Amino acid sequence: MATVELRFSALPEHVRTARLVAAAVARRAGVDESVLDEVRLAVGEACSRAVGLHRRHSLDEPVRVKLIEQEKRFQIEVGDGVGGKHAADDGHAADGAAVDDAAEAAMGLAVISGLVDDLDIGSDDDGGLIRMSWPLAVHPVLP
């Protein structure tokens, strides 16, 4: 099981790099070519969401991306540093900006759920975590 880990500053310009790396590692792992656009888009949405959360909550921690090649699946985890108190506050602030941000984050999750068959949204010790996976292509063994 091979794993590639990325950590990047919560800046929008780094999301593109994460997308490109995820697509390259997915291709190398054996994800079917027809699914690579979905991988790219899902990673872009998850990373953009994490960047937005970091910026909204003024967090200095990097956005975390883990690309994991398993026996029959390719898994991607996108983690943010927003846990507990901050996550509970989303969408409940008095100003309209927080409500708009929460709506935008919910839209991002809706887009991701349309791109990924196996999606888990939760948290770990470091904050929020979006876990996505795709099956690896089955290639026939040639003589």
DSSP file with accessible surface (Angstrom, degrees, kcal/mol):
  #  RESIDUE AA STRUCTURE BP1 BP2  ACC     N-H-->O    O-->H-N    N-H-->O    O-->H-N    TCO  KAPPA ALPHA  PHI   PSI    X-CA   Y-CA   Z-CA
    1    1 A M              0   0  173      0, 0.0     2,-0.3     0, 0.0    69,-0.2   0.000 360.0 360.0 360.0 112.7    0.0    0.0    0.0
    2    2 A A  E     -A   69   0A  41     67,-0.5    67,-3.2    68,-0.1     2,-0.4  -0.705 360.0-167.1 -93.4 143.5    1.7    3.2   -1.2
    3    3 A T  E     -A   68   0A  64     -2,-0.3     2,-0.4    65,-0.2    65,-0.2  -0.996  10.6-168.1-134.0 137.1    0.9    6.6    0.3
    4    4 A V  E     -A   67   0A  54     63,-2.7    63,-3.3    -2,-0.4     2,-0.4  -0.989  12.6-162.6-119.9 131.1    1.6   10.1   -0.8
    5    5 A E  E     -A   66   0A 113     -2,-0.4     2,-0.4    61,-0.2    61,-0.2  -0.955   5.9-172.7-118.4 136.0    1.0   13.0    1.6
    6    6 A L  E     -A   65   0A  40     59,-3.3    59,-2.8    -2,-0.4     2,-0.4  -0.956   4.9-176.0-120.7 145.3    0.8   16.7    0.7
    7    7 A R  E     +A   64   0A 143     -2,-0.4     2,-0.3    57,-0.2    57,-0.2  -0.990  14.3 172.7-136.5 129.8    0.6   19.6    3.1
    8    8 A F  E     -A   63   0A  23     55,-1.9    55,-2.9    -2,-0.4    -2,-0.0  -0.983  37.9 -97.1-141.0 151.6    0.1   23.1    1.7
    9    9 A S        -     0   0   73     -2,-0.3     2,-2.9    53,-0.2     5,-0.2  -0.343  51.2-100.9 -60.4 145.2   -0.6   26.6    3.0
   10   10 A A  S    S+     0   0   16     51,-0.3    -1,-0.1    49,-0.2    49,-0.0  -0.355  77.8 130.7 -74.2  70.7   -4.3   27.5    2.9
   11   11 A L    >   -     0   0   63     -2,-2.9     3,-2.0     1,-0.1     4,-0.5  -0.981  62.8-130.5-124.6 136.2   -4.0   29.5   -0.3
   12   12 A P  T >> S+     0   0   68      0, 0.0     3,-1.4     0, 0.0     4,-0.6   0.825 104.0  65.1 -56.1 -32.3   -6.3   29.1   -3.3
   13   13 A E  H 3> S+     0   0  127      1,-0.3     4,-0.5     2,-0.2     3,-0.2   0.724  95.4  58.9 -67.6 -16.6   -3.4   28.9   -5.7
   14   14 A H  H <> S+     0   0   63     -3,-2.0     4,-1.9    -5,-0.2    -1,-0.3   0.646  86.4  76.9 -84.9 -13.5   -2.2   25.7   -4.1
   15   15 A V  H <> S+     0   0   10     -3,-1.4     4,-2.4    -4,-0.5    -1,-0.2   0.908  90.6  54.9 -63.2 -40.3   -5.5   23.9   -4.9
   16   16 A R  H  X S+     0   0  171     -4,-0.6     4,-2.4     1,-0.2    -1,-0.2   0.913 106.5  51.2 -59.8 -42.5   -4.5   23.4   -8.5
   17   17 A T  H  X S+     0   0   81     -4,-0.5     4,-2.7     1,-0.2     5,-0.2   0.927 108.9  50.7 -61.1 -44.3   -1.2   21.7   -7.5
   18   18 A A  H  X S+     0   0    1     -4,-1.9     4,-2.6     1,-0.2    -1,-0.2   0.911 110.1  50.7 -60.1 -41.5   -3.1   19.3   -5.2
   19   19 A R  H  X S+     0   0   86     -4,-2.4     4,-2.3     2,-0.2    -1,-0.2   0.920 111.6  47.1 -61.4 -45.8   -5.5   18.5   -8.1
   20   20 A L  H  X S+     0   0   84     -4,-2.4     4,-2.3     2,-0.2    -2,-0.2   0.917 113.7  47.1 -64.9 -42.9   -2.6   17.8  -10.5
   21   21 A V  H  X S+     0   0   43     -4,-2.7     4,-2.8     2,-0.2     5,-0.3   0.933 111.6  51.4 -64.7 -43.9   -0.8   15.6   -8.0
   22   22 A A  H  X S+     0   0    0     -4,-2.6     4,-2.6    -5,-0.2    -2,-0.2   0.923 111.1  47.6 -60.5 -43.9   -3.9   13.7   -7.1
   23   23 A A  H  X S+     0   0    3     -4,-2.3     4,-2.5     2,-0.2    -1,-0.2   0.914 112.8  48.7 -64.8 -41.5   -4.7   12.9  -10.8
   24   24 A A  H  X S+     0   0   53     -4,-2.3     4,-2.3     2,-0.2    -2,-0.2   0.931 114.4  44.5 -65.0 -43.9   -1.1   11.8  -11.4
   25   25 A V  H  X S+     0   0   23     -4,-2.8     4,-2.3     2,-0.2    -2,-0.2   0.905 112.9  52.1 -69.0 -38.3   -1.0    9.5   -8.4
   26   26 A A  H  X>S+     0   0    0     -4,-2.6     5,-2.5    -5,-0.3     4,-1.1   0.925 110.0  48.9 -62.7 -43.2   -4.5    8.1   -9.2
   27   27 A R  H ><5S+     0   0  117     -4,-2.5     3,-0.7     1,-0.2    -2,-0.2   0.937 112.5  47.8 -61.0 -47.1   -3.3    7.4  -12.8
   28   28 A R  H 3<5S+     0   0  169     -4,-2.3    -1,-0.2     1,-0.2    -2,-0.2   0.865 108.5  55.2 -63.7 -33.6   -0.2    5.6  -11.5
   29   29 A A  H 3<5S-     0   0    9     -4,-2.3    -1,-0.2    -5,-0.2    -2,-0.2   0.731 124.3-100.9 -72.6 -22.6   -2.3    3.6   -9.0
   30   30 A G  T <<5 +     0   0   17     -4,-1.1   107,-3.1    -3,-0.7     2,-0.2   0.608  61.8 159.9 111.0  17.3   -4.5    2.3  -11.7
   31   31 A V  B   < -E  136   0B   5     -5,-2.5    -1,-0.3   105,-0.2   105,-0.2  -0.514  53.7 -97.4 -68.7 137.3   -7.7    4.4  -11.5
   32   32 A D    >>  -     0   0   72    103,-0.5     3,-2.0    -2,-0.2     4,-0.7  -0.267  25.6-124.5 -58.6 139.4   -9.5    4.1  -14.8
   33   33 A E  G >4 S+     0   0  114      1,-0.3     3,-0.8     2,-0.2     4,-0.5   0.825 109.2  62.5 -54.3 -34.6   -8.8    7.0  -17.2
   34   34 A S  G 34 S+     0   0   92      1,-0.2    -1,-0.3     2,-0.1     4,-0.2   0.679 105.4  46.8 -69.1 -14.5  -12.6    7.7  -17.5
   35   35 A V  G X> S+     0   0   30     -3,-2.0     4,-2.0     1,-0.1     3,-0.6   0.579  85.1  90.2-102.0 -12.2  -12.7    8.5  -13.8
   36   36 A L  H <X S+     0   0    2     -3,-0.8     4,-2.7    -4,-0.7     5,-0.2   0.844  84.0  55.2 -59.9 -35.1   -9.6   10.8  -13.5
   37   37 A D  H 3> S+     0   0   99     -4,-0.5     4,-2.6     1,-0.2    -1,-0.3   0.900 107.7  50.2 -64.0 -37.9  -11.7   14.0  -14.2
   38   38 A E  H <> S+     0   0   81     -3,-0.6     4,-2.7    -4,-0.2     5,-0.2   0.906 110.3  50.0 -65.1 -40.4  -14.0   13.1  -11.3
   39   39 A V  H  X S+     0   0    0     -4,-2.0     4,-2.6     2,-0.2     5,-0.3   0.954 112.2  47.8 -60.9 -48.8  -10.9   12.6   -9.1
   40   40 A R  H  X S+     0   0   54     -4,-2.7     4,-2.3     1,-0.2    -2,-0.2   0.926 114.9  44.8 -58.7 -48.3   -9.5   15.9  -10.1
   41   41 A L  H  X S+     0   0   89     -4,-2.6     4,-2.6     2,-0.2    -1,-0.2   0.913 113.2  49.7 -65.3 -43.2  -12.8   17.8   -9.6
   42   42 A A  H  X S+     0   0    0     -4,-2.7     4,-2.7     2,-0.2     5,-0.2   0.923 112.5  47.2 -63.9 -42.6  -13.5   16.1   -6.2
   43   43 A V  H  X S+     0   0    0     -4,-2.6     4,-2.9    -5,-0.2     5,-0.3   0.919 111.3  52.3 -65.5 -40.6  -10.0   16.9   -4.9
   44   44 A G  H  X S+     0   0    7     -4,-2.3     4,-2.5    -5,-0.3    -2,-0.2   0.928 112.0  45.1 -60.4 -44.3  -10.4   20.5   -6.1
   45   45 A E  H  X S+     0   0   69     -4,-2.6     4,-2.3     2,-0.2    -2,-0.2   0.927 114.8  47.5 -65.4 -45.4  -13.7   20.9   -4.3
   46   46 A A  H  X S+     0   0    1     -4,-2.7     4,-2.2     1,-0.2    -2,-0.2   0.918 115.4  45.0 -64.9 -41.3  -12.5   19.3   -1.1
   47   47 A C  H  X S+     0   0    0     -4,-2.9     4,-2.8     2,-0.2    -2,-0.2   0.899 112.0  51.7 -70.4 -39.5   -9.3   21.4   -1.0
   48   48 A S  H  X S+     0   0   61     -4,-2.5     4,-2.5    -5,-0.3    -2,-0.2   0.908 110.5  49.8 -62.3 -40.1  -11.1   24.6   -1.9
   49   49 A R  H  X S+     0   0   49     -4,-2.3     4,-2.4     2,-0.2    -2,-0.2   0.933 111.5  48.1 -62.6 -45.4  -13.5   23.9    1.0
   50   50 A A  H  X S+     0   0    1     -4,-2.2     4,-2.6     2,-0.2    -2,-0.2   0.921 111.0  50.7 -63.0 -42.3  -10.6   23.3    3.3
   51   51 A V  H  X S+     0   0    6     -4,-2.8     4,-2.6     1,-0.2     5,-0.2   0.935 110.5  50.1 -60.8 -44.6   -8.8   26.5    2.2
   52   52 A G  H  X S+     0   0   31     -4,-2.5     4,-2.5     1,-0.2    -2,-0.2   0.916 111.0  48.5 -60.6 -42.6  -12.0   28.5    2.8
   53   53 A L  H  X S+     0   0    3     -4,-2.4     4,-2.0     2,-0.2    -1,-0.2   0.921 111.9  49.4 -64.5 -43.1  -12.4   27.0    6.3
   54   54 A H  H  <>S+     0   0    1     -4,-2.6     5,-2.5     1,-0.2     4,-0.3   0.923 113.8  45.2 -61.9 -44.0   -8.8   27.8    7.2
   55   55 A R  H ><5S+     0   0  135     -4,-2.6     3,-0.9     3,-0.2    -1,-0.2   0.900 111.7  51.9 -69.3 -39.9   -9.0   31.4    5.9
   56   56 A R  H 3<5S+     0   0   64     -4,-2.5    -1,-0.2     1,-0.2    -2,-0.2   0.871 117.5  38.5 -63.6 -36.2  -12.4   32.0    7.6
   57   57 A H  T 3<5S-     0   0   33     -4,-2.0    -1,-0.2    -5,-0.2    -2,-0.2   0.284 108.7-122.8 -99.6   8.8  -11.1   30.8   11.0
   58   58 A S  T < 5 +     0   0  104     -3,-0.9     2,-0.3    -4,-0.3    -3,-0.2   0.889  49.0 170.6  52.3  48.4   -7.6   32.3   10.6
   59   59 A L      < -     0   0   33     -5,-2.5   -49,-0.2    -6,-0.2    -1,-0.2  -0.711  31.0-162.0 -92.0 142.1   -5.8   29.0   11.0
   60   60 A D        +     0   0  160     -2,-0.3    -1,-0.1    21,-0.1   -50,-0.1   0.580  58.0 107.0 -95.5 -14.4   -2.1   28.7   10.3
   61   61 A E  S    S-     0   0  100      1,-0.1   -51,-0.3   -52,-0.1    20,-0.2  -0.313  74.8-109.4 -64.1 151.2   -2.0   24.9   10.0
   62   62 A P        -     0   0   47      0, 0.0     2,-0.3     0, 0.0   -53,-0.2  -0.386  28.8-105.0 -77.0 157.8   -1.6   23.5    6.5
   63   63 A V  E     -A    8   0A   0    -55,-2.9   -55,-1.9    17,-0.1     2,-0.5  -0.631  39.9-139.2 -74.8 139.3   -4.3   21.7    4.5
   64   64 A R  E     -AB   7  79A  30     15,-2.5    15,-3.1    -2,-0.3     2,-0.4  -0.896  22.4-179.8-110.4 132.5   -3.6   18.0    4.5
   65   65 A V  E     -AB   6  78A   3    -59,-2.8   -59,-3.3    -2,-0.5     2,-0.5  -0.997   3.6-172.6-130.5 126.6   -4.1   15.7    1.5
   66   66 A K  E     -AB   5  77A  70     11,-2.7    11,-2.6    -2,-0.4     2,-0.6  -0.986   6.0-163.9-121.9 126.5   -3.3   12.0    1.7
   67   67 A L  E     -AB   4  76A   0    -63,-3.3   -63,-2.7    -2,-0.5     2,-0.5  -0.952  13.9-172.2-111.8 116.3   -3.4    9.8   -1.4
   68   68 A I  E     -AB   3  75A  13      7,-3.5     7,-3.1    -2,-0.6     2,-0.7  -0.943  16.6-155.2-122.5 119.6   -3.5    6.1   -0.6
   69   69 A E  E     -AB   2  74A  51    -67,-3.2   -67,-0.5    -2,-0.5     5,-0.2  -0.827  23.6-178.9 -91.2 113.7   -3.2    3.2   -3.0
   70   70 A Q        -     0   0   63      3,-2.8   -68,-0.1    -2,-0.7    66,-0.0  -0.458  44.1 -89.1-102.1-177.6   -5.0    0.2   -1.5
   71   71 A E  S    S+     0   0  174      1,-0.2     3,-0.1    -2,-0.2    -1,-0.0   0.922 119.4   1.6 -61.0 -45.8   -5.3   -3.3   -3.0
   72   72 A K  S    S+     0   0  151      1,-0.1    64,-2.3    63,-0.0     2,-0.3   0.402 127.6  52.7-124.3   0.8   -8.5   -2.6   -4.9
   73   73 A R  E     - C   0 135A  72     62,-0.3    -3,-2.8   -42,-0.0     2,-0.5  -0.952  62.7-138.3-138.7 156.8   -9.3    1.1   -4.2
   74   74 A F  E     -BC  69 134A   0     60,-3.1    60,-2.2    -2,-0.3     2,-0.4  -0.978  29.2-165.3-113.6 121.1   -7.6    4.5   -4.5
   75   75 A Q  E     -BC  68 133A  25     -7,-3.1    -7,-3.5    -2,-0.5     2,-0.4  -0.885  10.4-168.3-114.8 140.5   -8.4    6.6   -1.4
   76   76 A I  E     -BC  67 132A   0     56,-3.2    56,-3.0    -2,-0.4     2,-0.5  -0.996   2.2-167.4-126.6 132.0   -8.0   10.3   -0.9
   77   77 A E  E     -BC  66 131A  26    -11,-2.6   -11,-2.7    -2,-0.4     2,-0.5  -0.981   0.7-169.0-118.2 128.2   -8.3   12.1    2.4
   78   78 A V  E     -BC  65 130A   3     52,-2.6    52,-2.6    -2,-0.5     2,-0.4  -0.980  13.6-171.8-117.1 118.6   -8.5   15.9    2.6
   79   79 A G  E     -BC  64 129A   1    -15,-3.1   -15,-2.5    -2,-0.5     2,-0.3  -0.872   9.4-167.7-115.7 144.0   -8.1   17.3    6.1
   80   80 A D        -     0   0    6     48,-2.1   -17,-0.1    -2,-0.4   -29,-0.1  -0.773  30.8-121.5-118.6 168.0   -8.6   20.7    7.5
   81   81 A G  S    S+     0   0   19     -2,-0.3     2,-0.8    46,-0.2    46,-0.1   0.230  77.8 110.5 -92.8  13.8   -7.6   22.1   10.9
   82   82 A V        +     0   0    5     46,-0.1    46,-1.1     4,-0.1     2,-0.3  -0.796  42.8 149.1 -95.7 109.6  -11.1   23.1   11.8
   83   83 A G    >>  -     0   0   28     -2,-0.8     3,-1.4    44,-0.2     4,-0.8  -0.774  49.4 -16.4-129.7 174.8  -12.5   20.9   14.5
   84   84 A G  H 3> S+     0   0   62     -2,-0.3     4,-2.2     1,-0.3     5,-0.2   0.092 126.7  27.8  38.5-103.7  -14.9   21.0   17.4
   85   85 A K  H 3> S+     0   0  148      1,-0.2     4,-1.3     2,-0.2    -1,-0.3   0.907 125.2  45.9 -57.9 -48.5  -15.7   24.6   18.3
   86   86 A H  H <> S+     0   0   55     -3,-1.4     4,-0.9     1,-0.2     3,-0.3   0.921 112.3  50.5 -64.6 -44.2  -15.1   26.1   14.8
   87   87 A A  H >< S+     0   0   52     -4,-0.8     3,-0.7     1,-0.2    -1,-0.2   0.896 109.3  51.7 -62.3 -38.0  -17.1   23.4   13.0
   88   88 A A  H 3< S+     0   0   67     -4,-2.2    -1,-0.2     1,-0.2    -2,-0.2   0.804 106.4  55.6 -68.8 -26.8  -20.0   23.9   15.4
   89   89 A D  H >< S+     0   0   78     -4,-1.3     3,-2.3    -3,-0.3     4,-0.3   0.679  77.4 119.8 -78.5 -19.6  -20.0   27.6   14.8
   90   90 A D  T << S+     0   0   38     -4,-0.9     9,-0.1    -3,-0.7     8,-0.0  -0.239  86.9   1.5 -55.3 126.3  -20.4   27.3   11.0
   91   91 A G  T 3  S+     0   0   24      7,-0.3    -1,-0.3     1,-0.1     8,-0.1   0.427 111.8  89.8  82.1  -1.5  -23.5   29.0    9.7
   92   92 A H    <   +     0   0  158     -3,-2.3    -2,-0.1     6,-0.1     2,-0.1   0.284  55.9 114.2-112.2  10.7  -24.7   30.2   13.2
   93   93 A A  S    S-     0   0   48     -4,-0.3     6,-0.1     2,-0.1    -3,-0.0  -0.384  73.2-119.8 -79.3 162.0  -23.0   33.6   13.3
   94   94 A A  S    S+     0   0  115     -2,-0.1     2,-0.2     4,-0.1    -1,-0.1   0.802  89.7  80.0 -73.1 -27.1  -25.0   36.8   13.4
   95   95 A D  S  > S-     0   0   92      1,-0.1     4,-0.9     4,-0.0     3,-0.4  -0.483  81.5-128.2 -85.6 154.5  -23.5   38.2   10.1
   96   96 A G  H  > S+     0   0   46      1,-0.2     4,-2.6     2,-0.2     5,-0.2   0.747 101.1  70.9 -69.7 -24.2  -24.7   37.1    6.7
   97   97 A A  H  > S+     0   0   52      1,-0.2     4,-2.7     2,-0.2    -1,-0.2   0.909  97.4  49.2 -61.9 -42.7  -21.1   36.3    5.6
   98   98 A A  H  > S+     0   0   15     -3,-0.4     4,-2.3     2,-0.2    -7,-0.3   0.894 111.7  49.1 -64.9 -38.3  -20.9   33.2    7.8
   99   99 A V  H  X S+     0   0   69     -4,-0.9     4,-2.3     2,-0.2    -2,-0.2   0.927 111.8  48.8 -66.1 -42.6  -24.2   31.9    6.6
  100  100 A D  H  X S+     0   0  108     -4,-2.6     4,-2.4     1,-0.2    -2,-0.2   0.910 111.1  50.6 -62.1 -42.2  -23.1   32.5    3.0
  101  101 A D  H  X S+     0   0   54     -4,-2.7     4,-2.6     2,-0.2    -1,-0.2   0.906 110.0  49.8 -61.9 -42.3  -19.8   30.6    3.7
  102  102 A A  H  X S+     0   0   27     -4,-2.3     4,-2.4     2,-0.2    -2,-0.2   0.907 110.7  49.8 -64.3 -39.7  -21.7   27.7    5.2
  103  103 A A  H  X S+     0   0   61     -4,-2.3     4,-2.2     2,-0.2    -2,-0.2   0.904 111.0  49.6 -64.9 -40.1  -24.0   27.6    2.2
  104  104 A E  H  X S+     0   0  143     -4,-2.4     4,-2.2     2,-0.2    -2,-0.2   0.912 110.8  49.7 -65.1 -41.3  -21.0   27.6   -0.1
  105  105 A A  H  X S+     0   0   14     -4,-2.6     4,-2.1     1,-0.2    -2,-0.2   0.910 110.3  50.6 -63.7 -40.4  -19.3   24.8    1.9
  106  106 A A  H  X S+     0   0   59     -4,-2.4     4,-2.0     2,-0.2    -1,-0.2   0.894 108.7  52.2 -64.7 -38.3  -22.5   22.7    1.7
  107  107 A M  H  X S+     0   0  125     -4,-2.2     4,-2.4     2,-0.2    -2,-0.2   0.918 107.5  52.5 -63.7 -41.1  -22.6   23.3   -2.0
  108  108 A G  H  X S+     0   0    5     -4,-2.2     4,-2.5     1,-0.2    -2,-0.2   0.915 108.8  49.5 -60.3 -42.4  -19.1   22.0   -2.3
  109  109 A L  H  X S+     0   0   36     -4,-2.1     4,-2.6     1,-0.2    -1,-0.2   0.880 109.0  53.0 -65.1 -35.8  -20.0   18.9   -0.4
  110  110 A A  H  X S+     0   0   54     -4,-2.0     4,-1.3     2,-0.2    -2,-0.2   0.911 109.6  48.4 -64.8 -41.4  -23.0   18.3   -2.7
  111  111 A V  H  X S+     0   0   57     -4,-2.4     4,-0.8     2,-0.2     3,-0.4   0.941 111.8  49.6 -63.0 -46.0  -20.7   18.6   -5.7
  112  112 A I  H >X S+     0   0    0     -4,-2.5     4,-1.5     1,-0.2     3,-1.4   0.929 106.9  54.6 -59.8 -44.6  -18.2   16.1   -4.1
  113  113 A S  H 3< S+     0   0   69     -4,-2.6    -1,-0.2     1,-0.3    -2,-0.2   0.809 105.9  53.7 -63.3 -26.0  -21.0   13.6   -3.3
  114  114 A G  H 3< S+     0   0   68     -4,-1.3    -1,-0.3    -3,-0.4    -2,-0.2   0.682 113.1  43.2 -77.9 -16.9  -22.0   13.7   -7.0
  115  115 A L  H << S+     0   0   29     -3,-1.4     2,-0.4    -4,-0.8    -2,-0.2   0.634 109.5  59.5 -99.8 -18.3  -18.5   12.8   -8.1
  116  116 A V     <  -     0   0    6     -4,-1.5     3,-0.2    -5,-0.1    -1,-0.1  -0.952  52.6-166.7-123.5 129.3  -17.6   10.1   -5.6
  117  117 A D  S    S+     0   0  154     -2,-0.4     2,-0.7    16,-0.4    -1,-0.1   0.858  89.5  44.9 -77.2 -37.3  -19.4    6.8   -4.9
  118  118 A D  E    S+D  133   0A  80     15,-0.9    15,-1.7     2,-0.0     2,-0.4  -0.871  77.3 158.8-114.2  99.9  -17.6    6.1   -1.7
  119  119 A L  E     -D  132   0A  46     -2,-0.7     2,-0.4    13,-0.2    13,-0.2  -0.976  17.6-178.7-128.6 134.1  -17.6    9.3    0.5
  120  120 A D  E     -D  131   0A  83     11,-2.7    11,-3.2    -2,-0.4     2,-0.6  -0.992   6.4-167.1-133.3 124.9  -17.2    9.8    4.2
  121  121 A I  E     +D  130   0A  80     -2,-0.4     9,-0.2     9,-0.2     2,-0.2  -0.958  40.3 103.0-113.7 119.6  -17.3   13.2    5.9
  122  122 A G  E     -D  129   0A  36      7,-3.0     7,-2.7    -2,-0.6     2,-0.3  -0.631  57.2 -91.7-159.2-140.9  -16.1   13.3    9.4
  123  123 A S  E     -D  128   0A  92      5,-0.3     5,-0.2    -2,-0.2     2,-0.2  -0.967  17.6-162.3-152.7 164.4  -13.1   14.3   11.5
  124  124 A D  E >   -D  127   0A  57      3,-2.8     3,-1.2    -2,-0.3     5,-0.0  -0.659  55.0 -71.8-131.9-167.0   -9.9   13.1   13.0
  125  125 A D  T 3  S+     0   0  169      1,-0.2     3,-0.1    -2,-0.2   -42,-0.1   0.729 130.8  49.2 -63.6 -22.6   -7.7   14.4   15.8
  126  126 A D  T 3  S-     0   0   99      1,-0.3     2,-0.3   -44,-0.1    -1,-0.2   0.509 120.8 -86.7 -96.8  -8.1   -6.5   17.3   13.6
  127  127 A G  E <  S+ D   0 124A   4     -3,-1.2    -3,-2.8   -46,-0.1    -1,-0.3  -0.967  78.9   3.4 141.5-154.2   -9.9   18.5   12.4
  128  128 A G  E     - D   0 123A  12    -46,-1.1   -48,-2.1    -2,-0.3     2,-0.4  -0.289  58.4-164.5 -69.2 153.0  -12.4   17.9    9.6
  129  129 A L  E     -CD  79 122A  10     -7,-2.7    -7,-3.0   -50,-0.2     2,-0.5  -0.981  14.6-164.5-145.6 126.7  -11.7   15.1    7.2
  130  130 A I  E     -CD  78 121A   4    -52,-2.6   -52,-2.6    -2,-0.4     2,-0.5  -0.966  14.4-167.5-108.7 121.6  -13.2   14.2    3.8
  131  131 A R  E     +CD  77 120A  79    -11,-3.2   -11,-2.7    -2,-0.5     2,-0.3  -0.951  11.2 171.7-114.6 124.3  -12.4   10.6    2.8
  132  132 A M  E     -CD  76 119A   0    -56,-3.0   -56,-3.2    -2,-0.5     2,-0.3  -0.953   5.6-176.4-128.9 148.7  -13.1    9.6   -0.9
  133  133 A S  E     -CD  75 118A   1    -15,-1.7   -15,-0.9    -2,-0.3   -16,-0.4  -0.996  10.0-166.8-148.8 155.4  -12.3    6.5   -2.8
  134  134 A W  E     -C   74   0A   5    -60,-2.2   -60,-3.1    -2,-0.3     2,-0.1  -0.967  33.0-103.3-133.9 149.0  -12.6    5.0   -6.3
  135  135 A P  E     -C   73   0A  68      0, 0.0  -103,-0.5     0, 0.0     2,-0.3  -0.399  34.5-118.3 -71.5 149.8  -12.1    1.5   -7.5
  136  136 A L  B     -E   31   0B  28    -64,-2.3  -105,-0.2  -105,-0.2  -106,-0.1  -0.645  36.9-101.7 -83.0 146.1   -8.9    0.6   -9.3
  137  137 A A        -     0   0   25   -107,-3.1     2,-0.7    -2,-0.3    -1,-0.1  -0.406  29.6-128.4 -67.2 142.2   -9.3   -0.6  -12.9
  138  138 A V        -     0   0  138     -2,-0.1    -1,-0.1    -3,-0.0  -108,-0.0  -0.863  24.8-165.3 -94.8 116.2   -9.1   -4.3  -13.4
  139  139 A H        -     0   0  135     -2,-0.7     3,-0.0     3,-0.0     2,-0.0  -0.903  21.1-120.5-103.6 129.6   -6.6   -5.1  -16.1
  140  140 A P        -     0   0  105      0, 0.0     2,-0.6     0, 0.0    -1,-0.0  -0.348  28.0-113.9 -66.2 144.5   -6.6   -8.5  -17.7
  141  141 A V        -     0   0  144     -2,-0.0     0, 0.0     1,-0.0     0, 0.0  -0.722  32.4-145.3 -79.8 121.8   -3.4  -10.5  -17.4
  142  142 A L              0   0  140     -2,-0.6    -3,-0.0     1,-0.1    -1,-0.0  -0.666 360.0 360.0 -90.3 145.7   -2.0  -10.9  -20.8
  143  143 A P              0   0  174      0, 0.0    -1,-0.1     0, 0.0     0, 0.0  -0.152 360.0 360.0 -67.8 360.0    0.0  -14.1  -21.8
